[in-house]
Amino acid sequence: MDNKNQVKDNSTQQDVKSLDTNKTSLKNSRASLAFDMLKRNVNDLNDSSMLSSPINADAETQFHTFTPNFLFKISDIRGVLQKNKIWAKKMVDGDSEFFNRLSLQQQPKLLWIGCSDSRVPANQILSLQPGEVFVHRNIANVVLNSDINCLSVLQFAIEVLKVEHIIVCGHYGCGGVAYSMKEKSDLDLPIIDIWLRTLKDLFEDHEEDFKLLKDDKAKTDFLCELNVANSVLNVCRNSIIQKAWKAGQKISGKNS
């Protein structure tokens, strides 16, 4: 057993020395903080077999490949985690059974389909607690009957959670809507271009209506409204909710 442990210790020490060597080339880079954290993790390993392969002369290249950007601001992440602890304590101080009750089952009566915009958080806007609203968000609160992500949320909300109300919430000043109205952009965002194609179609379908509006803000606001209306129609036309309505399930719009 001692010999095996010695071999493991030597392997770990060699990996740490390799890290020291490769860190020199990263000294002045943004990666240095995360590299230090990686080194500390290697130092803490009790079993060198946890390393998928020895960190060697190619470590710098490998490191840049797999290190997520959030590691570069680890101090900010710690601040977020601290805020979570403060929030958790506040909830328990106000209701000692809050988390115990929440862990049993969620029973929301409301499905919220909204924008990913950080300024439009569902629970805060509705003044609801965790467990009281089921949430789906994406760029520009688009509902497409080809979006398996949205459809899976819709099916779970209706068939499992038995929600009674569905809200599609848009907002003025939506960056996704504004972006979709640009003929040309300095940004190269092909995936987003595909995602927002439906908004571009709405804009083109209502071209004559847009011509009556004088300024860009009014046009953007109008497209925000058209987008919400179109997403509501897509929810209502979807086979999942049509099936529920046909079965007499109580969901806002029919049988309510």
N, C-alpha and C positions, 0 to 999 in steps of 0.2 A: 504494500500500500504506500509506503514512504517513497519508494522509487517512482511509482506512478505519479504521486503528487509533485515530486521534484521535476519530473518531465513536464508536467503541466505548468509549473511555476516558471521554468526556463522558457517554455514556449511563449507564455504571456509576456515575460521580460523582453524577449526578442521582438515581439510585436510592438511593444511600447517604444523600444529603441528605433524601430522602423518608423514609427509615428513621429518621433523626435526629428529624425533625418528629413522626412518629407515635409514637416511643418515649416522648416526654414524657407522653403520656396513659397509658402503661403502667408508668410509673416505679415506682409502689408496688404493682404487681400481681405475682402469681406468675409471670406470663409474661415478666418483664423479663430473666431469665437467658437463656431460650431466644431472646428477641428479640435480645439481644446476640450470641448465637452465629450467628443468621441474618444479622446485619449483617456479622460477620466473614467469613462465607462469601461474601457479595456482594462484599466488598472483595477477596477472593481470586480472583474470576472474571476469567479472561483473555478471555472472550468473552461480552459482555452478551446475546447471543442465547440463552444458556442460560436466561435468565429468560423464563418463558412469557408474562409480561405485566409492564409497569412497575408497581412497587409505588407506589400512589398514596394518596389520602386515605382509601381504604377498606381500607388495609393492616391496621389493627387488627382489623377484623371478619374479614378473610380469615385473618389469623394465628391467631386463636382457633379458626377452623374446622379448620385442617389440622395444627396443632402437636400431636404426641402427648405424653401426660403424662410419658413417661419423660425427656423433655428437661429437665424442671424439676429433676431430680436428677442432672445430668450428672456431678457429682463421684462419686456412688455407682456409676454405670455405669463410670467410669474405674477404680474400685476393683475391680469385677468383671472387667474386662478385664486388669488387672494380675494378679489371681489366676489367670486363664487362662494368662497367660504363665509364671507360677511353676509351675503344674501341668504345662504342656507341657515345660518344662525338666526337671522332675523325672522325667517319663516317658522323655525322651530320655537323661537321665543313667543311668537304670536299664536302658534297652534302646535302643541307638542306632538300631535298625531299626524301632522301634515304629510310627511314623507311615508309613514307607514300606510296611511290611507291611499296615497298616490301610487304606491307600489302594487296594490292589489289589482286594480283594473282602471283603464280609462273609459269614461262614458260621456264623451262630448256629444252634444246635440247639434253642433255646428261644424261644417266644413268650410274652411277659408281658402280660396284660391286667389293668391295675390302676387305682387311683384317682389323680386328678390332685393329690391332697393332697401338699403339698410335703414332708411328713414321711415319705412312702413312696416313695423313689426306688429303682427296680428294681435297678440295677447295684450300688449300695452295700449294699442289703439282702442280695443274693445273693453279694456279694463277687466280682463279675465285671468284666472289663475291657470297654472299648468294643469293639463287634464281636461280643460273645459272647451278647447277648440282644437280640431284636427286641421293641420296646416299643410298646404302645398304652395310652393313659391317658385317662380321662374322669371326670367327676364321679360318684362313687359306684360306679366300676367296673361300669357297666351294659352288658350285651350285649343288643342288640336286633336282630332280623333285619330291621328297617327302617332301620337306621343304616348308610348307605353308607360312612361313614368307617371304622367298625369292620370292616365286611365287606370293604372293599378291603385293609385290613391283614391280615385273616385269609386272604384269597385269595393275597396276595403271599407271606405267610409259608409257606403250605402248598404252593402250586404253583410258586413261584420259588425261595424259600430252602430249601424242603424241611425245615422244622423237624420235630423228632421229639417235642417235648413242648410242651404249652400249659398255662400256669398262669393261672387267674383268681384274683387276690389282692385280698381285701377287708381291712378293718382296723377294729378297734373304735375308737370315738370319731370315726366318720366324720361330718363335718358335713352332707354331702348326705343321709345316712340320717336323721340327727336332724331335719333340716329337713322331710323328707317326712312325718314323723310328726305335725307340728304341724297342728292344725285351722285355726288362724289365725296369721298372721304380720304383723309390722309392716313387713316388707320387701315391696316390689312387684317380684317376680321371675317374670314370666309365662313366660319361656323356660325357666327352670329348673323351674318347676312342670310344664311339659309333659314335660321330660326325665325328671323323677322320678315321672311318673305310674305307671310300672310298680312302683315301690316302694310307692306308696299302694295299688295293687291287691293287692300281696302282704300288706300290713298288714290290709286288709279281708278277704282270703281266709282269713287265719289269726286272725281276731278272737277266736275262742274260746280259742285257745292263748295269745294275749296276755293274756287276762283272768286266766289262772292265774299270771302273773308279778306280783310285788308292787311293784317299783319301776321308775322310768323307765329307769334304766341297763340293767337286765336286759332290758327290752323293746327298747331300742335295739340292744343286743348281739345279741338274737335276730333282729331284722330284718337286721342286718349279715350274719348267717349265712345267713338265707333268701335274701338278695340274691345272695350268692356262689353258692349252690346253683342258683338260678334262672338265673344267667348261664352257669354250666357246662352246664346243660341246653340253653340256647339255642345254645351253641357246638356241642354234640354233635348237635343236631337240624338244624343248618344244612346246606344242600345242598353247600356247599364241602367240608366235612369228611366228609360222607356219601359224596360222590364219591371222595374220597381213600381212605377205608376200603374202599370197594367195589373200588378198583383195587389194593388190597393195600399201599398206602403205609404206611410205618412211622410211626405217630403214636400217642402215648400214649393209651390207652383201648382200642385194638384193634391187633392185629398187633404188639404190643410185648412 
